[in-house]
Amino acid sequence: MVEVIQSIVALIVTLSILVTFHEFGHYWVARLCGVHVLRFSVGFGKPIYMHRGSTPAVIAPPPDQDIQTRANQPLEGTEFAIAAIPLGGYVKMLDEREGYVPDDQLHLAFNRKPVMQRVAIIAAGPIANFLLAIIAYWMLFSVGVTGVVPKLGEIDSESMAGQAGLSAGDVITAIDQTEVKTWSDTNLRLFERLGESGEIVITVANGLDFTRDHIIPINDWLQGVDEPRPAAELGFQLAYPEIPAIIGGVVAGGRAEAAGLKANDKVLTSDGVAIEGWVDWVEIIQASPEQSMTLTVLRDNVVIDLFVVPALVERDGKTIGFIGAQRIEIEIPADMQRIVRYPVYGALVPALARTWDVTVFTLVSIKKMIVGAISHKNLSGPITIAQVANATAQSGLESFVGFIALLSISLGVLNLLPIPILDGGHLLYCFVELCTGREVPERIQLWGLQMGMLMIMGLMMLAFYNDLTRL
């Protein structure tokens, strides 16, 4: 229960940061363009907190604007609100399409502004998300990003990596001629190749003064696989020290809990076979779905016997056993850690490069998901975001800031998609107006809005369903 509450709090904090930056982009540029903002809201629904800004100075209309005489309403300050549903936000601007606008305030209405000013206001939200990511990465690279050295452990000779000639002790230095410094970089480059054909070029060093390339051929690599693990598929595993077979925790309602396993239990044998380490035990569990197993465990210096029956689950098209037990966390050895750090004045360049790389990766992933090269089950919703936000927050400020940057880029990219109801849809209407010299008819905009809402609702339901299946 505590973890659920922590995840909800982490989700609210994360989305509040992203939404505030996004909407502030719209708000700031709208004010620069002389548009009156009625409300700035973080969250949807009924406001739980509201503050009205001071009444703004009325910007005089252009001298050639004809103002008719009628009862005008006083111009009030912007309402700043926090609403009850923290899954988004909005900036409401003065607009004739959404309500009555007095004649002396028409020059403050969004719909009366030149099309390029409207483009700037609409695009400012996603741009603010990209700027947030750049700032976050700039901070991280200035302080130093801690990563794991991509040094390979034992390689199965029958795996794709083994057949390509890679061996234990190799340190990956580049993938497809792009430098990698950490295991995280390595995974990002491998994920970029999902669903593709051709070859992956792995450049490694092994304590020598020169590097060598290994070619791994691929054909529709992991196309359509649910939750792919490209590094494991190639046969890569890190050169970690042996992880002991000690239980770090059990999943509520899982087979491990039903068997009586508890945190800090050390598994000694399984059906009389000695367990050398965590990996050894996982292999035995996965090979024994729905088979009763006798475990000998050490608990508080007392040896006891327990019986467990691994559940049968499907993963990557294979049937394996699963009991819902977590390993203990081990400290990464100092020689396996690498700190990537730049001077403050020089950290901007890698920050821009990382933001660009993640943006391109997000766009390519969306394209691959549309054509079926990547499974739609990789689409995540609020539950997964909450879990990851909580996990990264507990891991430390560095992990949480990195997650904020990643999510901010995703939000920026998704909002620029040409789907009515999103910023990208409104930009599409503006570009049509630029090309034709006329606004898109309201009936077409209304039809697009309805279609856009259906598409977004469908995507949200799919993402939520994926979250539930992961649970």
C-alpha positions as CSV (number, residue, x, y, z in Angstrom):
1,M,0.0,0.0,0.0
2,V,2.9,2.4,0.8
3,E,4.4,1.7,-2.5
4,V,1.1,2.5,-4.3
5,I,0.9,5.8,-2.5
6,Q,4.5,6.6,-3.3
7,S,3.9,5.8,-7.0
8,I,0.8,8.1,-7.1
9,V,2.7,10.9,-5.4
10,A,5.6,10.4,-7.9
11,L,3.2,10.5,-10.8
12,I,1.6,13.7,-9.6
13,V,4.9,15.4,-9.1
14,T,6.3,14.2,-12.4
15,L,3.3,15.2,-14.5
16,S,2.9,18.6,-12.6
17,I,6.5,19.5,-13.6
18,L,6.0,18.5,-17.2
19,V,2.6,20.1,-17.6
20,T,3.7,23.4,-15.9
21,F,6.6,23.8,-18.3
22,H,4.4,22.9,-21.3
23,E,1.6,25.3,-20.5
24,F,3.9,28.0,-19.4
25,G,5.4,27.9,-22.9
26,H,1.9,28.6,-24.3
27,Y,1.2,31.3,-21.7
28,W,4.5,33.2,-22.0
29,V,4.4,33.4,-25.8
30,A,0.7,34.3,-25.8
31,R,1.5,37.3,-23.5
32,L,4.3,38.3,-25.8
33,C,1.9,38.3,-28.7
34,G,-0.6,40.4,-26.8
35,V,-3.2,37.7,-26.2
36,H,-5.1,37.8,-22.9
37,V,-4.9,34.6,-21.0
38,L,-8.1,33.8,-19.0
39,R,-6.8,30.8,-17.1
40,F,-3.6,28.8,-16.6
41,S,-4.5,25.4,-15.1
42,V,-2.4,22.5,-14.0
43,G,-4.8,19.6,-14.0
44,F,-8.4,19.1,-15.3
45,G,-11.7,19.4,-13.6
46,K,-12.8,21.4,-10.6
47,P,-10.0,23.7,-9.3
48,I,-8.8,22.9,-5.8
49,Y,-6.8,26.1,-5.6
50,M,-7.1,29.3,-7.5
51,H,-5.3,32.6,-7.5
52,R,-6.2,35.6,-9.8
53,G,-3.3,37.7,-11.1
54,S,-3.4,41.4,-11.0
55,T,-5.6,43.1,-13.6
56,P,-3.4,43.4,-16.7
57,A,-2.8,46.7,-18.4
58,V,-5.1,46.9,-21.4
59,I,-3.1,46.8,-24.6
60,A,-4.3,49.5,-26.9
61,P,-5.8,48.3,-30.1
62,P,-4.3,49.3,-33.4
63,P,-5.3,52.8,-34.4
64,D,-7.1,51.6,-37.6
65,Q,-9.3,49.1,-35.7
66,D,-12.9,50.1,-35.7
67,I,-14.4,49.7,-32.2
68,Q,-18.2,49.6,-32.1
69,T,-19.9,51.1,-29.1
70,R,-21.5,48.5,-26.8
71,A,-21.4,47.4,-23.1
72,N,-17.9,46.2,-22.6
73,Q,-16.8,43.9,-19.8
74,P,-13.9,44.8,-17.6
75,L,-10.6,42.9,-18.3
76,E,-9.7,40.7,-15.4
77,G,-6.4,39.1,-14.5
78,T,-5.4,35.6,-15.4
79,E,-6.7,32.8,-13.1
80,F,-3.9,30.4,-12.0
81,A,-5.5,27.1,-10.9
82,I,-4.5,23.7,-9.7
83,A,-7.3,21.2,-10.6
84,A,-8.4,17.9,-9.1
85,I,-7.3,15.6,-12.0
86,P,-3.5,15.8,-12.4
87,L,-3.3,14.2,-15.8
88,G,-2.7,17.3,-17.9
89,G,-3.4,21.0,-18.0
90,Y,-4.5,23.9,-20.3
91,V,-4.2,27.6,-21.0
92,K,-7.5,29.2,-21.8
93,M,-7.1,32.4,-23.9
94,L,-9.5,35.0,-25.0
95,D,-11.1,33.7,-28.2
96,E,-14.3,34.6,-30.1
97,R,-14.9,31.0,-30.9
98,E,-15.3,30.1,-27.3
99,G,-17.3,33.0,-26.0
100,Y,-18.3,36.6,-26.3
101,V,-15.5,39.1,-26.6
102,P,-16.2,42.9,-26.2
103,D,-15.2,45.1,-29.1
104,D,-12.5,46.9,-27.2
105,Q,-10.8,43.5,-26.4
106,L,-10.9,42.0,-29.8
107,H,-7.3,42.9,-30.4
108,L,-6.5,40.7,-27.4
109,A,-8.2,37.6,-28.8
110,F,-6.2,34.6,-30.0
111,N,-8.3,34.1,-33.1
112,R,-7.7,37.7,-34.2
113,K,-3.9,37.4,-34.2
114,P,-1.8,36.9,-37.4
115,V,-1.4,33.2,-38.3
116,M,2.4,33.2,-37.6
117,Q,1.8,34.5,-34.1
118,R,-0.8,31.7,-33.5
119,V,1.8,29.2,-34.8
120,A,4.3,30.6,-32.3
121,I,1.8,30.3,-29.4
122,I,0.8,26.8,-30.3
123,A,4.4,25.5,-30.8
124,A,5.6,27.1,-27.6
125,G,4.3,24.3,-25.4
126,P,6.2,21.4,-27.1
127,I,9.2,23.6,-27.5
128,A,9.2,24.3,-23.7
129,N,9.3,20.5,-23.2
130,F,12.4,20.2,-25.4
131,L,14.0,23.1,-23.5
132,L,13.2,21.4,-20.2
133,A,15.0,18.2,-21.4
134,I,18.0,20.2,-22.6
135,I,18.3,22.0,-19.3
136,A,17.9,18.7,-17.4
137,Y,20.6,17.0,-19.5
138,W,22.8,20.1,-19.2
139,M,22.6,19.9,-15.4
140,L,23.3,16.1,-15.4
141,F,26.3,16.3,-17.7
142,S,27.7,19.3,-15.7
143,V,27.4,17.4,-12.4
144,G,28.3,14.0,-13.9
145,V,26.2,11.1,-15.1
146,T,27.1,7.8,-13.5
147,G,26.7,4.8,-15.8
148,V,27.8,1.2,-16.0
149,V,30.8,0.3,-18.2
150,P,29.5,-1.8,-21.1
151,K,31.9,-4.7,-20.3
152,L,30.6,-8.1,-21.3
153,G,30.5,-11.1,-19.1
154,E,30.3,-14.7,-20.2
155,I,29.1,-15.1,-23.8
156,D,27.1,-18.2,-25.0
157,S,29.0,-19.5,-28.0
158,E,25.6,-20.3,-29.6
159,S,24.2,-16.8,-29.2
160,M,24.3,-14.2,-31.9
161,A,27.1,-12.4,-30.1
162,G,29.1,-15.6,-29.6
163,Q,28.8,-16.5,-33.3
164,A,30.0,-13.0,-34.2
165,G,33.1,-13.6,-32.2
166,L,32.5,-11.5,-29.1
167,S,33.9,-12.8,-25.8
168,A,33.9,-12.2,-22.1
169,G,35.9,-9.1,-21.1
170,D,35.1,-7.1,-24.3
171,V,34.2,-3.5,-23.6
172,I,31.7,-2.1,-26.2
173,T,32.9,1.2,-27.4
174,A,30.6,1.9,-30.4
175,I,27.5,0.5,-32.1
176,D,27.0,1.2,-35.8
177,Q,30.0,3.6,-35.6
178,T,28.3,5.7,-32.9
179,E,30.3,6.0,-29.6
180,V,28.8,4.5,-26.5
181,K,30.2,5.2,-23.0
182,T,27.7,3.4,-20.7
183,W,25.4,0.4,-20.7
184,S,22.5,2.8,-21.1
185,D,24.0,4.2,-24.3
186,T,24.4,0.7,-25.6
187,N,20.7,-0.2,-24.9
188,L,19.5,3.0,-26.6
189,R,21.5,2.2,-29.8
190,L,20.2,-1.4,-29.8
191,F,16.6,-0.3,-29.4
192,E,17.0,1.9,-32.4
193,R,17.5,-1.2,-34.6
194,L,14.3,-3.0,-33.5
195,G,12.3,-4.3,-36.4
196,E,15.1,-3.7,-38.9
197,S,17.1,-5.8,-41.3
198,G,20.8,-5.6,-42.2
199,E,23.6,-5.8,-39.8
200,I,24.6,-4.4,-36.4
201,V,28.3,-3.4,-36.1
202,I,29.6,-3.8,-32.6
203,T,33.0,-2.2,-31.9
204,V,34.8,-3.5,-28.8
205,A,38.1,-3.1,-27.0
206,N,39.7,-5.7,-24.7
207,G,42.4,-3.9,-22.8
208,L,44.4,-3.4,-26.0
209,D,45.4,-0.2,-27.8
210,F,43.2,-1.0,-30.7
211,T,39.5,-1.8,-31.3
212,R,37.9,-4.3,-33.6
213,D,34.5,-4.6,-35.2
214,H,32.1,-7.6,-35.0
215,I,29.2,-7.9,-37.5
216,I,25.9,-9.3,-36.3
217,P,23.3,-9.9,-39.2
218,I,19.7,-9.2,-38.4
219,N,16.4,-9.7,-40.3
220,D,13.2,-8.0,-39.1
221,W,14.9,-8.1,-35.7
222,L,12.5,-8.7,-32.8
223,Q,9.7,-7.4,-35.0
224,G,6.4,-7.4,-33.1
225,V,7.9,-8.9,-29.9
226,D,6.3,-7.8,-26.7
227,E,8.6,-5.9,-24.4
228,P,11.8,-6.8,-26.3
229,R,15.2,-7.1,-24.6
230,P,17.6,-6.6,-27.4
231,A,20.8,-6.9,-25.4
232,A,19.7,-10.2,-24.0
233,E,18.5,-11.4,-27.4
234,L,22.0,-10.8,-28.8
235,G,23.5,-12.8,-25.9
236,F,25.0,-9.7,-24.0
237,Q,25.2,-9.7,-20.3
238,L,27.3,-7.4,-18.1
239,A,30.4,-8.6,-16.3
240,Y,28.7,-8.3,-12.9
241,P,30.1,-10.1,-9.9
242,E,28.0,-13.3,-9.1
243,I,24.7,-12.3,-7.5
244,P,23.9,-14.5,-4.5
245,A,20.6,-16.4,-4.5
246,I,19.1,-14.2,-1.7
247,I,15.5,-13.0,-1.8
248,G,15.2,-9.3,-1.9
249,G,11.4,-9.3,-1.8
250,V,8.4,-11.2,-3.0
251,V,5.4,-10.1,-5.2
252,A,2.1,-10.0,-3.2
253,G,-0.1,-12.9,-4.3
254,G,2.7,-14.7,-6.2
255,R,3.9,-18.2,-5.9
256,A,7.0,-17.2,-3.9
257,E,4.8,-15.7,-1.2
258,A,2.5,-18.7,-1.3
259,A,5.5,-21.0,-0.7
260,G,6.5,-19.0,2.4
261,L,9.6,-17.3,0.9
262,K,10.6,-14.1,2.7
263,A,13.1,-11.3,2.2
264,N,16.7,-12.2,3.0
265,D,16.1,-16.0,2.6
266,K,19.1,-17.6,0.9
267,V,18.3,-20.4,-1.4
268,L,20.8,-23.3,-0.9
269,T,19.4,-26.1,-3.0
270,S,16.5,-26.9,-5.3
271,D,15.4,-30.6,-5.4
272,G,18.8,-31.4,-3.9
273,V,20.8,-29.5,-6.6
274,A,23.1,-26.9,-5.1
275,I,22.3,-23.3,-6.2
276,E,25.5,-21.3,-7.1
277,G,23.9,-17.9,-7.5
278,W,20.8,-15.9,-8.5
279,V,21.2,-16.5,-12.3
280,D,21.6,-20.3,-11.7
281,W,18.4,-20.3,-9.6
282,V,16.4,-18.2,-12.1
283,E,17.3,-20.7,-14.9
284,I,16.0,-23.6,-12.8
285,I,12.7,-21.7,-12.0
286,Q,12.1,-20.8,-15.6
287,A,12.7,-24.4,-16.8
288,S,10.1,-25.8,-14.3
289,P,6.7,-24.2,-14.9
290,E,3.9,-25.8,-12.8
291,Q,6.3,-28.3,-11.3
292,S,6.6,-28.8,-7.6
293,M,10.1,-28.0,-6.3
294,T,11.6,-28.6,-2.8
295,L,13.8,-25.7,-1.7
296,T,16.3,-25.6,1.1
297,V,16.8,-22.1,2.3
298,L,18.8,-20.5,5.1
299,R,16.7,-18.1,7.2
300,D,18.2,-16.4,10.3
301,N,20.9,-19.1,10.4
302,V,18.3,-21.8,10.4
303,V,17.9,-24.3,7.5
304,I,14.3,-24.9,6.5
305,D,12.6,-26.7,3.6
306,L,9.8,-25.1,1.5
307,F,7.8,-26.2,-1.5
308,V,7.1,-23.9,-4.5
309,V,5.3,-24.4,-7.8
310,P,6.4,-21.9,-10.5
311,A,3.5,-20.4,-12.4
312,L,3.4,-20.8,-16.2
313,V,3.8,-17.6,-18.1
314,E,4.3,-16.6,-21.7
315,R,7.3,-14.3,-22.4
316,D,8.7,-13.5,-25.8
317,G,6.8,-16.4,-27.3
318,K,8.2,-18.9,-24.8
319,T,6.7,-20.7,-21.9
320,I,8.6,-20.3,-18.6
321,G,8.2,-20.6,-14.9
322,F,7.7,-17.6,-12.7
323,I,7.4,-17.3,-8.9
324,G,7.5,-13.5,-8.3
325,A,10.7,-13.2,-6.3
326,Q,13.1,-10.2,-6.5
327,R,16.9,-10.4,-6.0
328,I,18.7,-8.3,-3.5
329,E,20.3,-5.1,-4.7
330,I,24.1,-5.3,-5.0
331,E,26.5,-2.4,-5.1
332,I,28.2,-1.9,-8.5
333,P,31.9,-2.3,-8.2
334,A,33.9,0.9,-8.7
335,D,35.8,-0.5,-11.7
336,M,32.4,-1.1,-13.4
337,Q,31.2,2.5,-13.0
338,R,31.9,5.3,-15.4
339,I,31.1,9.0,-14.7
340,V,30.4,11.1,-17.9
341,R,31.1,14.7,-17.0
342,Y,31.7,17.9,-18.9
343,P,32.5,21.5,-17.9
344,V,29.5,23.6,-17.4
345,Y,30.3,25.6,-20.6
346,G,30.8,22.4,-22.6
347,A,27.9,20.4,-21.3
348,L,25.4,22.1,-23.5
349,V,26.6,20.3,-26.7
350,P,26.1,16.8,-25.3
351,A,22.8,17.9,-23.8
352,L,21.6,19.0,-27.2
353,A,22.9,15.8,-28.7
354,R,21.2,13.6,-26.2
355,T,17.9,15.5,-26.6
356,W,18.2,15.1,-30.4
357,D,19.0,11.4,-30.1
358,V,16.0,10.7,-27.8
359,T,13.7,12.8,-30.0
360,V,14.7,10.9,-33.2
361,F,14.4,7.6,-31.3
362,T,10.9,8.5,-30.1
363,L,9.7,9.5,-33.6
364,V,11.2,6.4,-35.2
365,S,9.6,4.2,-32.5
366,I,6.2,5.7,-33.2
367,K,6.7,5.0,-37.0
368,K,7.7,1.4,-36.3
369,M,4.7,0.9,-34.0
370,I,2.4,2.2,-36.7
371,V,3.8,-0.2,-39.3
372,G,4.0,-3.1,-36.8
373,A,7.7,-3.4,-36.5
374,I,7.4,-2.8,-32.8
375,S,4.5,-4.3,-30.8
376,H,1.8,-1.9,-29.5
377,K,2.2,-3.6,-26.1
378,N,5.3,-1.4,-25.6
379,L,2.9,1.6,-25.3
380,S,2.8,2.7,-21.6
381,G,0.2,4.6,-19.6
382,P,-0.1,6.3,-16.3
383,I,0.4,3.2,-14.1
384,T,3.8,2.4,-15.7
385,I,4.8,6.0,-15.6
386,A,3.9,6.1,-11.9
387,Q,6.0,3.0,-11.2
388,V,9.0,4.2,-13.1
389,A,8.7,7.7,-11.5
390,N,8.7,6.2,-8.1
391,A,11.6,3.8,-8.8
392,T,13.8,6.6,-10.3
393,A,12.9,9.0,-7.4
394,Q,14.0,6.3,-4.9
395,S,17.2,5.7,-6.9
396,G,18.2,9.4,-6.5
397,L,18.0,12.8,-8.0
398,E,20.1,11.9,-11.0
399,S,17.8,9.1,-12.1
400,F,14.7,11.1,-11.5
401,V,16.0,14.2,-13.5
402,G,17.0,11.8,-16.3
403,F,13.5,10.3,-16.3
404,I,11.9,13.8,-16.3
405,A,14.0,14.7,-19.4
406,L,13.0,11.5,-21.2
407,L,9.3,11.9,-20.5
408,S,9.4,15.6,-21.4
409,I,10.8,14.8,-24.8
410,S,8.1,12.2,-25.3
411,L,5.4,14.7,-24.3
412,G,6.9,17.2,-26.8
413,V,7.0,14.8,-29.6
414,L,3.5,13.4,-29.0
415,N,2.0,16.9,-28.9
416,L,3.5,17.8,-32.3
417,L,1.8,14.8,-34.0
418,P,-0.7,16.2,-36.6
419,I,-3.7,14.9,-34.6
420,P,-6.6,17.3,-34.1
421,I,-7.0,18.2,-30.3
422,L,-3.2,18.1,-30.0
423,D,-0.9,21.1,-30.6
424,G,0.2,19.4,-33.8
425,G,-3.4,19.3,-35.1
426,H,-3.8,23.0,-34.5
427,L,-0.5,23.7,-36.2
428,L,-1.7,21.7,-39.2
429,Y,-4.8,24.0,-39.4
430,C,-2.5,27.0,-39.3
431,F,-0.3,25.7,-42.1
432,V,-3.4,25.0,-44.3
433,E,-4.4,28.6,-43.6
434,L,-0.9,29.8,-44.7
435,C,-1.1,27.9,-47.9
436,T,-4.7,28.8,-48.8
437,G,-5.1,32.2,-47.3
438,R,-8.3,31.1,-45.5
439,E,-9.0,29.5,-42.2
440,V,-10.1,25.9,-42.1
441,P,-13.9,25.9,-41.9
442,E,-15.3,25.4,-38.4
443,R,-17.3,22.3,-39.4
444,I,-14.1,20.6,-40.6
445,Q,-12.3,21.6,-37.4
446,L,-15.2,20.2,-35.4
447,W,-15.1,16.9,-37.3
448,G,-11.3,16.8,-36.8
449,L,-11.7,17.5,-33.1
450,Q,-14.1,14.5,-32.7
451,M,-11.8,12.2,-34.6
452,G,-8.9,13.4,-32.6
453,M,-10.7,12.8,-29.4
454,L,-11.5,9.2,-30.5
455,M,-7.9,8.5,-31.5
456,I,-6.5,9.9,-28.2
457,M,-9.1,8.0,-26.1
458,G,-8.3,4.8,-28.0
459,L,-4.6,5.3,-27.4
460,M,-5.2,6.0,-23.7
461,M,-7.3,2.9,-23.3
462,L,-4.7,0.8,-25.1
463,A,-1.9,2.2,-22.9
464,F,-4.0,1.6,-19.7
465,Y,-4.7,-2.0,-20.8
466,N,-1.0,-2.6,-21.4
467,D,-0.3,-1.3,-17.9
468,L,-2.8,-3.6,-16.4
469,T,-1.4,-6.7,-18.2
470,R,2.1,-5.8,-16.9
471,L,0.7,-5.8,-13.4
